Amino acid sequence: MERLSSRKDVETRSIHAIICATHILHAGRVQRYYGYLFSSPQPESDTMSGKSSRLVAMLLLTFAASASAETPGPIETALKLAPAAGHPRNSEGDFVALKDGRLLFVYSHFTGGGGDHDQAFLAGRYSSDGGRTWTDQDETIVEREGDWNVMSVSLLRLKSGQIGLFYLRKNSLADCRAYLRISTDEAKTWSEPQLCIPEVGYYVLNNDRAEQLTSGRIVLPVCLHANEGMKFDGAGTILCYLSDDNGQSWRRSKTAQQAHKDGKRLVVQEPLVIELKDRRLMLLARSNEGSQLQSFSSDGGDTWSELVPSDIKSPLSPASVERLPSGDLLLVWNDHAQIDPALRGKRTPLTAAISTDDGKRWRHVQNLFDNPHGWYCYTAIEVVGDYVLLGHCAGDRRHNNGLAETHITRIPIAWMYEK
């Protein structure tokens, strides 16, 4: 490489290196340019300029390494809902875009402890700038109901223009069921709760799971763990509840299935459904098989194919899928395809991928967060203009149970396609 001959050349080269590294930091690829920044020989006659160049580069790379370890590329953490005295857990929520341009995020705000059965109510935060910033005070959306709590929110803009608020009301290990409230005034007020699951039992409907199909049918994918008088079954049975009248009445799907492999029963829980372009439904559910289990329906969620392993490798942790404005699918999950053995079973990293063929193949796989102690899960996805908002648990197992803290993360859609 040609030797620099003047202070001006050194300073020009240093500035150029800084600009390059800054742009690369923005794209999350600083590591490729370490060699470039340090490979340029410094002129013996300009010791101070050479030292300055190396010092600036070293400082920049130190900053870059620190920043990229926290949030690669242009990823922004817009809100952190951290636990505090009196509310030890803030977890799983969902978004809805309001007609006045604001966004509403509703989440489970625990007050009686950090466990799934502790007391909780539904709290809300608002954004007026596309999710960049959020209000700093909670607004109570639904007071605590039932004997235990309310939690696990799905917000759905219905074809009627109304907003549906779905959530679980927990009374006991024999009674946990989904309810629906409707807002006709853009979340200012809500109707009285309507029961979505007539049969008594312990049913889990995850956050951001309610889906309204092109036909108008509303589908709630749930996991049944106990019927009235039945011993609690942690392995789970997957089924759906369906409504063809905007949530006024509900019925159970014809298919209710468990999962098996080599004659042994698998754990299968926390399903999602997404409507495909050919109007079939795809269901994914977490399992202990090493991947998300997968099933398809050709009749709007009434009957389903057998649950089988997919190519989406993961621990026993839920995935989330959303359709982007382009028509592509966005998948967010804990990718364990090539996981370090020390991290098996843990809900890290948090990964995103894109499918251009309706879920057959997933490409542009990128880790969003990879703290080995992080607990990334229960992700709500909302598209806002050219950005995607993720509302997800992001606790640190060294300090809490992992579900105690929720973050709202903002990512440019274009960045999702870069890798």
TORRO-621165 format. One line per field, with one value per residue (C-alpha): residue number from 1; residue in one letter; x, y, z. Coordinates in steps of 0.02 Angstrom, whole numbers. Layout:
# TORRO-621165
nr: (NUM | ...) .
rest: (A | ...) .
xx: (X | ...) .
yy: (Y | ...) .
zz: (Z | ...) .
This chain:
# TORRO-621165
nr: (1 | 2 | 3 | 4 | 5 | 6 | 7 | 8 | 9 | 10 | 11 | 12 | 13 | 14 | 15 | 16 | 17 | 18 | 19 | 20 | 21 | 22 | 23 | 24 | 25 | 26 | 27 | 28 | 29 | 30 | 31 | 32 | 33 | 34 | 35 | 36 | 37 | 38 | 39 | 40 | 41 | 42 | 43 | 44 | 45 | 46 | 47 | 48 | 49 | 50 | 51 | 52 | 53 | 54 | 55 | 56 | 57 | 58 | 59 | 60 | 61 | 62 | 63 | 64 | 65 | 66 | 67 | 68 | 69 | 70 | 71 | 72 | 73 | 74 | 75 | 76 | 77 | 78 | 79 | 80 | 81 | 82 | 83 | 84 | 85 | 86 | 87 | 88 | 89 | 90 | 91 | 92 | 93 | 94 | 95 | 96 | 97 | 98 | 99 | 100 | 101 | 102 | 103 | 104 | 105 | 106 | 107 | 108 | 109 | 110 | 111 | 112 | 113 | 114 | 115 | 116 | 117 | 118 | 119 | 120 | 121 | 122 | 123 | 124 | 125 | 126 | 127 | 128 | 129 | 130 | 131 | 132 | 133 | 134 | 135 | 136 | 137 | 138 | 139 | 140 | 141 | 142 | 143 | 144 | 145 | 146 | 147 | 148 | 149 | 150 | 151 | 152 | 153 | 154 | 155 | 156 | 157 | 158 | 159 | 160 | 161 | 162 | 163 | 164 | 165 | 166 | 167 | 168 | 169 | 170 | 171 | 172 | 173 | 174 | 175 | 176 | 177 | 178 | 179 | 180 | 181 | 182 | 183 | 184 | 185 | 186 | 187 | 188 | 189 | 190 | 191 | 192 | 193 | 194 | 195 | 196 | 197 | 198 | 199 | 200 | 201 | 202 | 203 | 204 | 205 | 206 | 207 | 208 | 209 | 210 | 211 | 212 | 213 | 214 | 215 | 216 | 217 | 218 | 219 | 220 | 221 | 222 | 223 | 224 | 225 | 226 | 227 | 228 | 229 | 230 | 231 | 232 | 233 | 234 | 235 | 236 | 237 | 238 | 239 | 240 | 241 | 242 | 243 | 244 | 245 | 246 | 247 | 248 | 249 | 250 | 251 | 252 | 253 | 254 | 255 | 256 | 257 | 258 | 259 | 260 | 261 | 262 | 263 | 264 | 265 | 266 | 267 | 268 | 269 | 270 | 271 | 272 | 273 | 274 | 275 | 276 | 277 | 278 | 279 | 280 | 281 | 282 | 283 | 284 | 285 | 286 | 287 | 288 | 289 | 290 | 291 | 292 | 293 | 294 | 295 | 296 | 297 | 298 | 299 | 300 | 301 | 302 | 303 | 304 | 305 | 306 | 307 | 308 | 309 | 310 | 311 | 312 | 313 | 314 | 315 | 316 | 317 | 318 | 319 | 320 | 321 | 322 | 323 | 324 | 325 | 326 | 327 | 328 | 329 | 330 | 331 | 332 | 333 | 334 | 335 | 336 | 337 | 338 | 339 | 340 | 341 | 342 | 343 | 344 | 345 | 346 | 347 | 348 | 349 | 350 | 351 | 352 | 353 | 354 | 355 | 356 | 357 | 358 | 359 | 360 | 361 | 362 | 363 | 364 | 365 | 366 | 367 | 368 | 369 | 370 | 371 | 372 | 373 | 374 | 375 | 376 | 377 | 378 | 379 | 380 | 381 | 382 | 383 | 384 | 385 | 386 | 387 | 388 | 389 | 390 | 391 | 392 | 393 | 394 | 395 | 396 | 397 | 398 | 399 | 400 | 401 | 402 | 403 | 404 | 405 | 406 | 407 | 408 | 409 | 410 | 411 | 412 | 413 | 414 | 415 | 416 | 417 | 418 | 419) .
rest: (M | E | R | L | S | S | R | K | D | V | E | T | R | S | I | H | A | I | I | C | A | T | H | I | L | H | A | G | R | V | Q | R | Y | Y | G | Y | L | F | S | S | P | Q | P | E | S | D | T | M | S | G | K | S | S | R | L | V | A | M | L | L | L | T | F | A | A | S | A | S | A | E | T | P | G | P | I | E | T | A | L | K | L | A | P | A | A | G | H | P | R | N | S | E | G | D | F | V | A | L | K | D | G | R | L | L | F | V | Y | S | H | F | T | G | G | G | G | D | H | D | Q | A | F | L | A | G | R | Y | S | S | D | G | G | R | T | W | T | D | Q | D | E | T | I | V | E | R | E | G | D | W | N | V | M | S | V | S | L | L | R | L | K | S | G | Q | I | G | L | F | Y | L | R | K | N | S | L | A | D | C | R | A | Y | L | R | I | S | T | D | E | A | K | T | W | S | E | P | Q | L | C | I | P | E | V | G | Y | Y | V | L | N | N | D | R | A | E | Q | L | T | S | G | R | I | V | L | P | V | C | L | H | A | N | E | G | M | K | F | D | G | A | G | T | I | L | C | Y | L | S | D | D | N | G | Q | S | W | R | R | S | K | T | A | Q | Q | A | H | K | D | G | K | R | L | V | V | Q | E | P | L | V | I | E | L | K | D | R | R | L | M | L | L | A | R | S | N | E | G | S | Q | L | Q | S | F | S | S | D | G | G | D | T | W | S | E | L | V | P | S | D | I | K | S | P | L | S | P | A | S | V | E | R | L | P | S | G | D | L | L | L | V | W | N | D | H | A | Q | I | D | P | A | L | R | G | K | R | T | P | L | T | A | A | I | S | T | D | D | G | K | R | W | R | H | V | Q | N | L | F | D | N | P | H | G | W | Y | C | Y | T | A | I | E | V | V | G | D | Y | V | L | L | G | H | C | A | G | D | R | R | H | N | N | G | L | A | E | T | H | I | T | R | I | P | I | A | W | M | Y | E | K) .
xx: (0 | 67 | 146 | 65 | 178 | 97 | -4 | -146 | -148 | -149 | -293 | -389 | -364 | -414 | -573 | -613 | -588 | -703 | -839 | -827 | -833 | -980 | -1079 | -1032 | -1084 | -1253 | -1265 | -1202 | -1044 | -902 | -803 | -763 | -670 | -553 | -414 | -444 | -434 | -271 | -184 | -133 | 50 | 85 | 223 | 374 | 384 | 209 | 204 | 69 | -49 | -20 | -55 | -209 | -274 | -248 | -322 | -479 | -500 | -478 | -603 | -726 | -710 | -729 | -890 | -944 | -915 | -1011 | -1155 | -1168 | -1168 | -1320 | -1419 | -1348 | -1372 | -1516 | -1617 | -1691 | -1757 | -1898 | -1967 | -1911 | -2046 | -1936 | -1998 | -1999 | -2065 | -2250 | -2249 | -2123 | -2168 | -2219 | -2247 | -2334 | -2434 | -2499 | -2516 | -2658 | -2649 | -2781 | -2868 | -2794 | -2619 | -2569 | -2519 | -2582 | -2481 | -2574 | -2479 | -2493 | -2445 | -2416 | -2435 | -2444 | -2284 | -2192 | -2279 | -2411 | -2546 | -2507 | -2618 | -2613 | -2712 | -2698 | -2603 | -2579 | -2449 | -2468 | -2354 | -2388 | -2234 | -2240 | -2170 | -2012 | -2066 | -2202 | -2299 | -2215 | -2369 | -2479 | -2662 | -2772 | -2861 | -2941 | -2941 | -2897 | -3041 | -3068 | -2987 | -2809 | -2778 | -2804 | -2659 | -2602 | -2676 | -2723 | -2781 | -2869 | -2935 | -3094 | -3165 | -3311 | -3189 | -3206 | -3060 | -3065 | -2972 | -2946 | -2869 | -2864 | -2958 | -2881 | -2982 | -2894 | -2800 | -2969 | -3034 | -2931 | -3027 | -3022 | -3136 | -3172 | -3209 | -3255 | -3216 | -3317 | -3228 | -3044 | -3002 | -3077 | -3203 | -3233 | -3387 | -3426 | -3323 | -3394 | -3338 | -3257 | -3238 | -3402 | -3327 | -3246 | -3061 | -2885 | -2852 | -2700 | -2718 | -2552 | -2535 | -2551 | -2636 | -2814 | -2832 | -2974 | -2975 | -3018 | -3189 | -3220 | -3203 | -3107 | -2991 | -2920 | -2785 | -2776 | -2697 | -2806 | -2723 | -2872 | -3059 | -3171 | -3131 | -2981 | -2802 | -2692 | -2604 | -2446 | -2414 | -2567 | -2700 | -2709 | -2875 | -2960 | -3114 | -3205 | -3328 | -3420 | -3521 | -3389 | -3362 | -3543 | -3541 | -3405 | -3383 | -3243 | -3149 | -3183 | -2999 | -2920 | -2753 | -2602 | -2429 | -2329 | -2163 | -2103 | -2250 | -2212 | -2314 | -2235 | -2264 | -2358 | -2417 | -2449 | -2504 | -2516 | -2612 | -2576 | -2681 | -2583 | -2608 | -2704 | -2823 | -2757 | -2706 | -2535 | -2519 | -2356 | -2340 | -2194 | -2138 | -2001 | -1959 | -1824 | -1929 | -2095 | -2229 | -2333 | -2509 | -2621 | -2807 | -2903 | -3071 | -3039 | -2972 | -3106 | -3003 | -2814 | -2678 | -2569 | -2445 | -2271 | -2097 | -2054 | -1886 | -1899 | -1778 | -1816 | -1823 | -1989 | -2030 | -2166 | -2137 | -2228 | -2272 | -2340 | -2374 | -2278 | -2350 | -2246 | -2342 | -2191 | -2199 | -2093 | -2046 | -1977 | -1919 | -1771 | -1665 | -1578 | -1525 | -1340 | -1354 | -1208 | -1242 | -1228 | -1381 | -1495 | -1665 | -1640 | -1745 | -1600 | -1557 | -1705 | -1702 | -1796 | -1816 | -1915 | -2014 | -2058 | -2150 | -2279 | -2178 | -2098 | -1923 | -1854 | -1713 | -1623 | -1599 | -1530 | -1509 | -1586 | -1525 | -1409 | -1374 | -1338 | -1434 | -1578 | -1753 | -1833 | -2010 | -2196 | -2168 | -2305 | -2273 | -2344 | -2302 | -2296 | -2248 | -2074 | -2040 | -2083 | -2120 | -2087 | -2160 | -2068 | -2008 | -1824 | -1779 | -1609 | -1607 | -1466 | -1583 | -1762 | -1867 | -1843 | -2025 | -2014 | -1963 | -2041 | -1962 | -2031 | -1904 | -1913 | -1829 | -1830 | -1913 | -1776 | -1645 | -1734 | -1685 | -1502 | -1422) .
yy: (0 | 172 | 270 | 436 | 587 | 734 | 788 | 835 | 662 | 583 | 690 | 660 | 472 | 478 | 574 | 454 | 306 | 383 | 418 | 241 | 165 | 274 | 219 | 39 | 52 | 110 | -47 | -159 | -216 | -129 | -288 | -302 | -137 | -165 | -208 | -54 | 66 | -4 | -59 | 115 | 150 | 312 | 432 | 436 | 624 | 651 | 553 | 656 | 645 | 458 | 436 | 545 | 443 | 280 | 350 | 415 | 249 | 151 | 259 | 243 | 56 | 43 | 142 | 41 | -126 | -69 | -1 | -149 | -273 | -184 | -148 | -195 | -74 | 50 | -45 | 73 | 29 | 156 | 107 | 1 | -52 | -109 | -189 | -82 | -82 | -120 | -189 | -331 | -379 | -290 | -416 | -474 | -340 | -284 | -130 | -45 | 107 | 236 | 344 | 504 | 441 | 385 | 209 | 118 | -19 | -121 | -242 | -348 | -245 | -359 | -296 | -451 | -539 | -595 | -761 | -799 | -817 | -660 | -507 | -399 | -272 | -209 | -46 | 65 | 183 | 298 | 360 | 511 | 496 | 323 | 233 | 338 | 399 | 346 | 422 | 396 | 359 | 204 | 218 | 80 | -5 | -152 | -167 | -333 | -456 | -632 | -717 | -706 | -582 | -520 | -535 | -581 | -447 | -454 | -293 | -311 | -180 | -264 | -251 | -156 | -18 | -56 | -111 | -281 | -305 | -490 | -547 | -690 | -687 | -809 | -879 | -1044 | -1189 | -1249 | -1083 | -970 | -908 | -772 | -620 | -483 | -299 | -185 | -1 | 106 | 269 | 230 | 154 | 293 | 173 | -14 | -124 | -247 | -407 | -547 | -728 | -804 | -982 | -1051 | -1215 | -1201 | -1245 | -1178 | -1106 | -1004 | -871 | -782 | -596 | -532 | -692 | -644 | -648 | -589 | -676 | -606 | -689 | -590 | -740 | -709 | -850 | -872 | -1007 | -1077 | -1216 | -1314 | -1374 | -1426 | -1451 | -1431 | -1574 | -1631 | -1640 | -1501 | -1558 | -1459 | -1542 | -1457 | -1483 | -1361 | -1297 | -1137 | -1036 | -958 | -815 | -770 | -626 | -501 | -585 | -597 | -788 | -919 | -1103 | -1228 | -1293 | -1471 | -1515 | -1521 | -1609 | -1659 | -1692 | -1853 | -1914 | -2094 | -2144 | -2017 | -1864 | -1695 | -1532 | -1414 | -1243 | -1059 | -1070 | -932 | -927 | -825 | -819 | -863 | -789 | -943 | -918 | -1069 | -1043 | -1089 | -1129 | -1130 | -1186 | -1200 | -1374 | -1473 | -1558 | -1431 | -1332 | -1246 | -1373 | -1333 | -1367 | -1303 | -1273 | -1255 | -1213 | -1058 | -1144 | -1276 | -1429 | -1445 | -1558 | -1656 | -1556 | -1592 | -1516 | -1364 | -1297 | -1160 | -1221 | -1153 | -1192 | -1209 | -1028 | -947 | -873 | -725 | -695 | -539 | -496 | -345 | -217 | -299 | -461 | -548 | -630 | -574 | -707 | -663 | -804 | -879 | -956 | -1113 | -1183 | -1167 | -1126 | -1141 | -1296 | -1185 | -1087 | -1233 | -1212 | -1026 | -891 | -806 | -739 | -640 | -667 | -602 | -680 | -645 | -764 | -713 | -877 | -880 | -973 | -1109 | -1038 | -907 | -793 | -635 | -714 | -585 | -583 | -429 | -459 | -594 | -566 | -743 | -700 | -618 | -689 | -631 | -690 | -650 | -531 | -420 | -353 | -192 | -112 | 78 | 157 | 101 | 30 | -123 | -108 | -258 | -265 | -407 | -472 | -430 | -473 | -529 | -695 | -635 | -504 | -567 | -709 | -646 | -598 | -450 | -319 | -274 | -169 | -85 | -99 | 0 | -66 | -5 | -133 | -109 | -164 | -331 | -372 | -323 | -488) .
zz: (0 | -46 | 96 | 147 | 130 | 218 | 369 | 252 | 175 | 347 | 406 | 245 | 262 | 445 | 408 | 267 | 384 | 514 | 385 | 318 | 491 | 539 | 388 | 419 | 600 | 541 | 435 | 576 | 487 | 580 | 604 | 418 | 423 | 568 | 446 | 340 | 486 | 550 | 390 | 328 | 369 | 459 | 402 | 516 | 492 | 558 | 719 | 804 | 654 | 644 | 828 | 814 | 669 | 762 | 922 | 836 | 746 | 907 | 999 | 856 | 851 | 1039 | 1025 | 875 | 960 | 1113 | 1011 | 893 | 1037 | 1108 | 948 | 778 | 635 | 643 | 774 | 903 | 1075 | 1087 | 1257 | 1404 | 1527 | 1669 | 1830 | 1987 | 2164 | 2161 | 1984 | 1969 | 1791 | 1630 | 1492 | 1333 | 1241 | 1071 | 962 | 868 | 754 | 795 | 665 | 736 | 692 | 867 | 916 | 1070 | 1154 | 1287 | 1397 | 1555 | 1708 | 1858 | 2035 | 2145 | 2090 | 1935 | 1902 | 1770 | 1904 | 2003 | 2004 | 1847 | 1748 | 1568 | 1548 | 1395 | 1324 | 1173 | 1035 | 924 | 813 | 735 | 886 | 909 | 1081 | 1203 | 1346 | 1513 | 1618 | 1613 | 1573 | 1642 | 1498 | 1590 | 1779 | 1858 | 1834 | 1895 | 2043 | 1976 | 1836 | 1659 | 1535 | 1361 | 1247 | 1063 | 980 | 813 | 694 | 637 | 462 | 539 | 586 | 771 | 880 | 963 | 1127 | 1167 | 1331 | 1454 | 1619 | 1743 | 1887 | 1922 | 1843 | 1783 | 1715 | 1603 | 1451 | 1319 | 1325 | 1199 | 1223 | 1078 | 1056 | 936 | 983 | 949 | 1118 | 1222 | 1297 | 1290 | 1292 | 1429 | 1411 | 1305 | 1332 | 1177 | 1244 | 1311 | 1375 | 1547 | 1547 | 1551 | 1377 | 1327 | 1193 | 1169 | 1140 | 960 | 905 | 854 | 665 | 553 | 384 | 213 | 235 | 393 | 508 | 670 | 723 | 898 | 903 | 1079 | 1181 | 1300 | 1460 | 1566 | 1554 | 1705 | 1822 | 1719 | 1783 | 1714 | 1555 | 1520 | 1351 | 1277 | 1144 | 997 | 929 | 873 | 917 | 771 | 749 | 590 | 663 | 720 | 887 | 944 | 950 | 950 | 913 | 931 | 779 | 725 | 745 | 918 | 912 | 1011 | 939 | 935 | 869 | 865 | 972 | 1108 | 1147 | 1118 | 1208 | 1091 | 1151 | 1112 | 929 | 799 | 635 | 479 | 320 | 163 | -10 | -68 | 81 | 176 | 356 | 424 | 609 | 706 | 887 | 1006 | 1054 | 1140 | 976 | 931 | 808 | 786 | 741 | 588 | 524 | 383 | 361 | 197 | 275 | 378 | 533 | 560 | 515 | 518 | 451 | 571 | 674 | 606 | 633 | 527 | 471 | 602 | 736 | 908 | 1094 | 1185 | 1145 | 1038 | 865 | 786 | 603 | 517 | 335 | 272 | 150 | 11 | 37 | 112 | 284 | 432 | 560 | 733 | 846 | 940 | 803 | 866 | 697 | 743 | 926 | 1047 | 1155 | 1309 | 1250 | 1207 | 1285 | 1314 | 1232 | 1146 | 1018 | 952 | 765 | 612 | 440 | 282 | 171 | -6 | -40 | 99 | 228 | 122 | 147 | 265 | 209 | 264 | 436 | 558 | 746 | 825 | 1003 | 1066 | 1251 | 1313 | 1472 | 1377 | 1375 | 1211 | 1178 | 1164 | 1019 | 949 | 774 | 701 | 534 | 540 | 373 | 326 | 500 | 602 | 787 | 899 | 1074 | 1162 | 1328 | 1351 | 1529 | 1590 | 1682 | 1794 | 1867 | 1845 | 1776 | 1597 | 1575 | 1694 | 1565 | 1398 | 1260 | 1106 | 965 | 803 | 644 | 462 | 350 | 220 | 346 | 363 | 183 | 193 | 239) .
